[in-house]
Amino acid sequence: MTQPVTAVLFGAGLRGADAYAPYALAHPDQLKFVAVAEPDAVRRARFAAAHDIPPERQFSTWEEAAVEPKMADCVFNCTQDQMHHPSGMAALAQGYDMLLEKPIANTLAETVQLVK
């Protein structure tokens, strides 16, 4: 049996927690969230409880998570649109594969930088 893809969630709001993450709960053999970065403490705790994420893998900001050594196969980047570029660049710099919701970035230059 193969191991599930492991993921870090940046942003446990409507898209992150309610659109993408339920797949992991329905298909634990395919996807497992191992860390979450979310500024809202209630949303962060709710997501962590649902996905059995330990306290040391619960972060208040994507910045806190991004400076940790790589802890998963990929990042689901569901931050607010204006944060996509800096959080995306940080995730890529750590070597993560990334699902980045649209819009990729707010400017063409930022979009090109992320794609490269």
Rosetta constraint file for C-alpha pairs under 8 A:
AtomPair CA 3 CA 29 HARMONIC 6.89 0.50
AtomPair CA 3 CA 30 HARMONIC 7.27 0.50
AtomPair CA 4 CA 28 HARMONIC 6.96 0.50
AtomPair CA 4 CA 29 HARMONIC 5.18 0.50
AtomPair CA 4 CA 30 HARMONIC 4.21 0.50
AtomPair CA 4 CA 31 HARMONIC 4.83 0.50
AtomPair CA 4 CA 32 HARMONIC 6.21 0.50
AtomPair CA 5 CA 30 HARMONIC 5.95 0.50
AtomPair CA 5 CA 31 HARMONIC 4.76 0.50
AtomPair CA 5 CA 32 HARMONIC 6.22 0.50
AtomPair CA 5 CA 72 HARMONIC 7.92 0.50
AtomPair CA 5 CA 73 HARMONIC 6.23 0.50
AtomPair CA 5 CA 74 HARMONIC 7.73 0.50
AtomPair CA 6 CA 31 HARMONIC 5.88 0.50
AtomPair CA 6 CA 32 HARMONIC 4.85 0.50
AtomPair CA 6 CA 33 HARMONIC 5.70 0.50
AtomPair CA 6 CA 34 HARMONIC 6.38 0.50
AtomPair CA 6 CA 72 HARMONIC 4.96 0.50
AtomPair CA 6 CA 73 HARMONIC 5.14 0.50
AtomPair CA 6 CA 74 HARMONIC 6.49 0.50
AtomPair CA 7 CA 31 HARMONIC 7.32 0.50
AtomPair CA 7 CA 32 HARMONIC 6.11 0.50
AtomPair CA 7 CA 33 HARMONIC 4.63 0.50
AtomPair CA 7 CA 34 HARMONIC 5.89 0.50
AtomPair CA 7 CA 35 HARMONIC 7.06 0.50
AtomPair CA 7 CA 72 HARMONIC 5.16 0.50
AtomPair CA 7 CA 73 HARMONIC 5.82 0.50
AtomPair CA 7 CA 74 HARMONIC 4.82 0.50
AtomPair CA 7 CA 75 HARMONIC 5.34 0.50
AtomPair CA 7 CA 76 HARMONIC 6.79 0.50
AtomPair CA 8 CA 33 HARMONIC 5.71 0.50
AtomPair CA 8 CA 34 HARMONIC 5.87 0.50
AtomPair CA 8 CA 35 HARMONIC 4.71 0.50
AtomPair CA 8 CA 36 HARMONIC 5.65 0.50
AtomPair CA 8 CA 37 HARMONIC 7.78 0.50
AtomPair CA 8 CA 71 HARMONIC 7.69 0.50
AtomPair CA 8 CA 72 HARMONIC 6.35 0.50
AtomPair CA 8 CA 74 HARMONIC 6.40 0.50
AtomPair CA 8 CA 75 HARMONIC 4.72 0.50
AtomPair CA 8 CA 76 HARMONIC 6.19 0.50
AtomPair CA 9 CA 16 HARMONIC 6.94 0.50
AtomPair CA 9 CA 33 HARMONIC 7.00 0.50
AtomPair CA 9 CA 35 HARMONIC 6.32 0.50
AtomPair CA 9 CA 36 HARMONIC 4.71 0.50
AtomPair CA 9 CA 37 HARMONIC 6.13 0.50
AtomPair CA 9 CA 75 HARMONIC 5.85 0.50
AtomPair CA 9 CA 76 HARMONIC 4.94 0.50
AtomPair CA 9 CA 77 HARMONIC 6.32 0.50
AtomPair CA 9 CA 78 HARMONIC 7.19 0.50
AtomPair CA 10 CA 16 HARMONIC 7.61 0.50
AtomPair CA 10 CA 36 HARMONIC 6.10 0.50
AtomPair CA 10 CA 37 HARMONIC 4.87 0.50
AtomPair CA 10 CA 38 HARMONIC 6.48 0.50
AtomPair CA 10 CA 61 HARMONIC 7.87 0.50
AtomPair CA 10 CA 62 HARMONIC 5.67 0.50
AtomPair CA 10 CA 75 HARMONIC 7.06 0.50
AtomPair CA 10 CA 76 HARMONIC 6.12 0.50
AtomPair CA 10 CA 77 HARMONIC 4.92 0.50
AtomPair CA 10 CA 78 HARMONIC 5.49 0.50
AtomPair CA 10 CA 79 HARMONIC 5.83 0.50
AtomPair CA 11 CA 16 HARMONIC 5.88 0.50
AtomPair CA 11 CA 17 HARMONIC 7.75 0.50
AtomPair CA 11 CA 36 HARMONIC 7.39 0.50
AtomPair CA 11 CA 37 HARMONIC 5.89 0.50
AtomPair CA 11 CA 38 HARMONIC 4.95 0.50
AtomPair CA 11 CA 39 HARMONIC 7.82 0.50
AtomPair CA 11 CA 62 HARMONIC 7.68 0.50
AtomPair CA 11 CA 77 HARMONIC 6.84 0.50
AtomPair CA 11 CA 78 HARMONIC 4.87 0.50
AtomPair CA 11 CA 79 HARMONIC 4.78 0.50
AtomPair CA 11 CA 80 HARMONIC 7.77 0.50
AtomPair CA 12 CA 16 HARMONIC 4.82 0.50
AtomPair CA 12 CA 17 HARMONIC 4.68 0.50
AtomPair CA 12 CA 18 HARMONIC 8.00 0.50
AtomPair CA 12 CA 36 HARMONIC 7.32 0.50
AtomPair CA 12 CA 37 HARMONIC 7.27 0.50
AtomPair CA 12 CA 38 HARMONIC 5.65 0.50
AtomPair CA 12 CA 43 HARMONIC 6.28 0.50
AtomPair CA 12 CA 44 HARMONIC 6.46 0.50
AtomPair CA 12 CA 47 HARMONIC 6.86 0.50
AtomPair CA 12 CA 78 HARMONIC 7.26 0.50
AtomPair CA 13 CA 17 HARMONIC 5.52 0.50
AtomPair CA 13 CA 18 HARMONIC 7.15 0.50
AtomPair CA 13 CA 38 HARMONIC 8.00 0.50
AtomPair CA 13 CA 43 HARMONIC 7.14 0.50
AtomPair CA 13 CA 78 HARMONIC 7.66 0.50
AtomPair CA 14 CA 18 HARMONIC 5.04 0.50
AtomPair CA 14 CA 19 HARMONIC 6.59 0.50
AtomPair CA 15 CA 19 HARMONIC 4.67 0.50
AtomPair CA 15 CA 20 HARMONIC 6.33 0.50
AtomPair CA 15 CA 78 HARMONIC 6.57 0.50
AtomPair CA 16 CA 20 HARMONIC 5.42 0.50
AtomPair CA 16 CA 21 HARMONIC 6.10 0.50
AtomPair CA 16 CA 76 HARMONIC 7.37 0.50
AtomPair CA 16 CA 77 HARMONIC 7.82 0.50
AtomPair CA 16 CA 78 HARMONIC 5.37 0.50
AtomPair CA 17 CA 21 HARMONIC 5.11 0.50
AtomPair CA 17 CA 22 HARMONIC 7.10 0.50
AtomPair CA 17 CA 47 HARMONIC 6.73 0.50
AtomPair CA 18 CA 22 HARMONIC 6.37 0.50
AtomPair CA 20 CA 24 HARMONIC 7.95 0.50
AtomPair CA 21 CA 25 HARMONIC 7.06 0.50
AtomPair CA 21 CA 33 HARMONIC 7.85 0.50
AtomPair CA 22 CA 26 HARMONIC 6.27 0.50
AtomPair CA 23 CA 27 HARMONIC 5.86 0.50
AtomPair CA 23 CA 31 HARMONIC 7.43 0.50
AtomPair CA 24 CA 28 HARMONIC 5.22 0.50
AtomPair CA 24 CA 30 HARMONIC 7.07 0.50
AtomPair CA 24 CA 31 HARMONIC 4.82 0.50
AtomPair CA 24 CA 32 HARMONIC 5.58 0.50
AtomPair CA 24 CA 33 HARMONIC 7.14 0.50
AtomPair CA 25 CA 32 HARMONIC 7.90 0.50
AtomPair CA 25 CA 51 HARMONIC 7.37 0.50
AtomPair CA 27 CA 31 HARMONIC 6.42 0.50
AtomPair CA 28 CA 32 HARMONIC 5.97 0.50
AtomPair CA 32 CA 51 HARMONIC 7.66 0.50
AtomPair CA 33 CA 51 HARMONIC 6.40 0.50
AtomPair CA 33 CA 53 HARMONIC 7.50 0.50
AtomPair CA 34 CA 51 HARMONIC 7.62 0.50
AtomPair CA 34 CA 52 HARMONIC 7.93 0.50
AtomPair CA 34 CA 53 HARMONIC 5.72 0.50
AtomPair CA 34 CA 57 HARMONIC 7.05 0.50
AtomPair CA 34 CA 71 HARMONIC 7.66 0.50
AtomPair CA 34 CA 72 HARMONIC 6.98 0.50
AtomPair CA 35 CA 48 HARMONIC 7.70 0.50
AtomPair CA 35 CA 53 HARMONIC 6.04 0.50
AtomPair CA 35 CA 54 HARMONIC 7.92 0.50
AtomPair CA 35 CA 57 HARMONIC 4.74 0.50
AtomPair CA 35 CA 58 HARMONIC 5.87 0.50
AtomPair CA 35 CA 59 HARMONIC 7.83 0.50
AtomPair CA 35 CA 71 HARMONIC 7.92 0.50
AtomPair CA 36 CA 44 HARMONIC 6.90 0.50
AtomPair CA 36 CA 47 HARMONIC 7.59 0.50
AtomPair CA 36 CA 48 HARMONIC 6.95 0.50
AtomPair CA 36 CA 53 HARMONIC 7.72 0.50
AtomPair CA 36 CA 57 HARMONIC 6.55 0.50
AtomPair CA 36 CA 58 HARMONIC 5.18 0.50
AtomPair CA 36 CA 59 HARMONIC 6.10 0.50
AtomPair CA 36 CA 65 HARMONIC 7.88 0.50
AtomPair CA 37 CA 44 HARMONIC 7.08 0.50
AtomPair CA 37 CA 58 HARMONIC 6.07 0.50
AtomPair CA 37 CA 59 HARMONIC 4.42 0.50
AtomPair CA 37 CA 60 HARMONIC 5.46 0.50
AtomPair CA 37 CA 61 HARMONIC 5.16 0.50
AtomPair CA 37 CA 62 HARMONIC 5.15 0.50
AtomPair CA 37 CA 64 HARMONIC 7.75 0.50
AtomPair CA 37 CA 65 HARMONIC 6.38 0.50
AtomPair CA 38 CA 43 HARMONIC 7.09 0.50
AtomPair CA 38 CA 44 HARMONIC 5.31 0.50
AtomPair CA 38 CA 58 HARMONIC 7.99 0.50
AtomPair CA 38 CA 59 HARMONIC 6.37 0.50
AtomPair CA 38 CA 60 HARMONIC 5.08 0.50
AtomPair CA 38 CA 61 HARMONIC 5.61 0.50
AtomPair CA 38 CA 62 HARMONIC 7.10 0.50
AtomPair CA 39 CA 44 HARMONIC 7.20 0.50
AtomPair CA 39 CA 59 HARMONIC 7.72 0.50
AtomPair CA 39 CA 60 HARMONIC 4.50 0.50
AtomPair CA 39 CA 61 HARMONIC 5.55 0.50
AtomPair CA 40 CA 44 HARMONIC 6.06 0.50
AtomPair CA 40 CA 60 HARMONIC 7.38 0.50
AtomPair CA 41 CA 45 HARMONIC 6.01 0.50
AtomPair CA 41 CA 60 HARMONIC 7.39 0.50
AtomPair CA 42 CA 46 HARMONIC 6.08 0.50
AtomPair CA 43 CA 47 HARMONIC 6.07 0.50
AtomPair CA 44 CA 48 HARMONIC 6.06 0.50
AtomPair CA 44 CA 58 HARMONIC 7.17 0.50
AtomPair CA 44 CA 59 HARMONIC 8.00 0.50
AtomPair CA 44 CA 60 HARMONIC 7.80 0.50
AtomPair CA 45 CA 49 HARMONIC 6.02 0.50
AtomPair CA 46 CA 50 HARMONIC 6.23 0.50
AtomPair CA 47 CA 51 HARMONIC 6.18 0.50
AtomPair CA 48 CA 52 HARMONIC 5.62 0.50
AtomPair CA 48 CA 53 HARMONIC 4.70 0.50
AtomPair CA 48 CA 54 HARMONIC 7.21 0.50
AtomPair CA 48 CA 58 HARMONIC 7.09 0.50
AtomPair CA 49 CA 53 HARMONIC 6.52 0.50
AtomPair CA 53 CA 57 HARMONIC 6.35 0.50
AtomPair CA 53 CA 58 HARMONIC 7.07 0.50
AtomPair CA 54 CA 58 HARMONIC 6.87 0.50
AtomPair CA 59 CA 64 HARMONIC 6.11 0.50
AtomPair CA 59 CA 65 HARMONIC 6.01 0.50
AtomPair CA 60 CA 64 HARMONIC 7.05 0.50
AtomPair CA 61 CA 65 HARMONIC 6.77 0.50
AtomPair CA 62 CA 66 HARMONIC 5.95 0.50
AtomPair CA 62 CA 87 HARMONIC 6.67 0.50
AtomPair CA 63 CA 67 HARMONIC 6.51 0.50
AtomPair CA 63 CA 87 HARMONIC 7.28 0.50
AtomPair CA 64 CA 68 HARMONIC 7.03 0.50
AtomPair CA 66 CA 87 HARMONIC 7.81 0.50
AtomPair CA 66 CA 90 HARMONIC 6.08 0.50
AtomPair CA 66 CA 91 HARMONIC 6.19 0.50
AtomPair CA 66 CA 94 HARMONIC 7.28 0.50
AtomPair CA 69 CA 94 HARMONIC 7.47 0.50
AtomPair CA 70 CA 94 HARMONIC 6.17 0.50
AtomPair CA 70 CA 95 HARMONIC 7.29 0.50
AtomPair CA 70 CA 96 HARMONIC 7.38 0.50
AtomPair CA 72 CA 96 HARMONIC 7.55 0.50
AtomPair CA 73 CA 96 HARMONIC 6.12 0.50
AtomPair CA 73 CA 97 HARMONIC 6.63 0.50
AtomPair CA 74 CA 96 HARMONIC 4.84 0.50
AtomPair CA 74 CA 97 HARMONIC 4.56 0.50
AtomPair CA 74 CA 98 HARMONIC 5.37 0.50
AtomPair CA 74 CA 99 HARMONIC 7.62 0.50
AtomPair CA 75 CA 91 HARMONIC 6.97 0.50
AtomPair CA 75 CA 96 HARMONIC 6.24 0.50
AtomPair CA 75 CA 97 HARMONIC 6.38 0.50
AtomPair CA 75 CA 98 HARMONIC 4.80 0.50
AtomPair CA 75 CA 99 HARMONIC 6.31 0.50
AtomPair CA 76 CA 98 HARMONIC 5.86 0.50
AtomPair CA 76 CA 99 HARMONIC 4.83 0.50
AtomPair CA 76 CA 100 HARMONIC 6.32 0.50
AtomPair CA 77 CA 84 HARMONIC 7.25 0.50
AtomPair CA 77 CA 87 HARMONIC 7.48 0.50
AtomPair CA 77 CA 88 HARMONIC 6.94 0.50
AtomPair CA 77 CA 98 HARMONIC 6.82 0.50
AtomPair CA 77 CA 99 HARMONIC 5.99 0.50
AtomPair CA 77 CA 100 HARMONIC 4.95 0.50
AtomPair CA 77 CA 101 HARMONIC 6.70 0.50
AtomPair CA 78 CA 84 HARMONIC 7.87 0.50
AtomPair CA 78 CA 100 HARMONIC 6.73 0.50
AtomPair CA 78 CA 101 HARMONIC 6.23 0.50
AtomPair CA 79 CA 83 HARMONIC 5.93 0.50
AtomPair CA 79 CA 84 HARMONIC 6.22 0.50
AtomPair CA 79 CA 87 HARMONIC 7.75 0.50
AtomPair CA 80 CA 84 HARMONIC 6.67 0.50
AtomPair CA 81 CA 102 HARMONIC 7.74 0.50
AtomPair CA 81 CA 103 HARMONIC 6.63 0.50
AtomPair CA 81 CA 104 HARMONIC 7.67 0.50
AtomPair CA 81 CA 105 HARMONIC 6.65 0.50
AtomPair CA 81 CA 106 HARMONIC 7.14 0.50
AtomPair CA 82 CA 105 HARMONIC 6.96 0.50
AtomPair CA 82 CA 106 HARMONIC 6.49 0.50
AtomPair CA 83 CA 87 HARMONIC 5.89 0.50
AtomPair CA 83 CA 88 HARMONIC 7.99 0.50
AtomPair CA 84 CA 88 HARMONIC 5.49 0.50
AtomPair CA 84 CA 100 HARMONIC 7.54 0.50
AtomPair CA 84 CA 104 HARMONIC 6.39 0.50
AtomPair CA 84 CA 105 HARMONIC 5.69 0.50
AtomPair CA 85 CA 89 HARMONIC 5.98 0.50
AtomPair CA 85 CA 104 HARMONIC 7.34 0.50
AtomPair CA 85 CA 105 HARMONIC 5.56 0.50
AtomPair CA 85 CA 106 HARMONIC 7.95 0.50
AtomPair CA 85 CA 110 HARMONIC 6.18 0.50
AtomPair CA 85 CA 111 HARMONIC 7.51 0.50
AtomPair CA 85 CA 114 HARMONIC 6.94 0.50
AtomPair CA 86 CA 90 HARMONIC 6.17 0.50
AtomPair CA 87 CA 91 HARMONIC 6.19 0.50
AtomPair CA 88 CA 92 HARMONIC 6.15 0.50
AtomPair CA 88 CA 98 HARMONIC 7.72 0.50
AtomPair CA 88 CA 100 HARMONIC 7.44 0.50
AtomPair CA 88 CA 114 HARMONIC 7.01 0.50
AtomPair CA 89 CA 93 HARMONIC 6.03 0.50
AtomPair CA 89 CA 114 HARMONIC 6.41 0.50
AtomPair CA 90 CA 94 HARMONIC 6.43 0.50
AtomPair CA 91 CA 95 HARMONIC 6.64 0.50
AtomPair CA 91 CA 96 HARMONIC 5.62 0.50
AtomPair CA 91 CA 97 HARMONIC 7.89 0.50
AtomPair CA 91 CA 98 HARMONIC 7.40 0.50
AtomPair CA 92 CA 96 HARMONIC 5.30 0.50
AtomPair CA 92 CA 97 HARMONIC 6.86 0.50
AtomPair CA 92 CA 98 HARMONIC 7.40 0.50
AtomPair CA 100 CA 104 HARMONIC 6.46 0.50
AtomPair CA 104 CA 111 HARMONIC 5.99 0.50
AtomPair CA 104 CA 114 HARMONIC 7.96 0.50
AtomPair CA 105 CA 110 HARMONIC 5.83 0.50
AtomPair CA 105 CA 111 HARMONIC 5.23 0.50
AtomPair CA 106 CA 110 HARMONIC 6.97 0.50
AtomPair CA 106 CA 111 HARMONIC 7.45 0.50
AtomPair CA 107 CA 111 HARMONIC 6.23 0.50
AtomPair CA 108 CA 112 HARMONIC 6.11 0.50
AtomPair CA 109 CA 113 HARMONIC 6.20 0.50
AtomPair CA 110 CA 114 HARMONIC 6.25 0.50
AtomPair CA 111 CA 115 HARMONIC 6.22 0.50
AtomPair CA 112 CA 116 HARMONIC 6.12 0.50
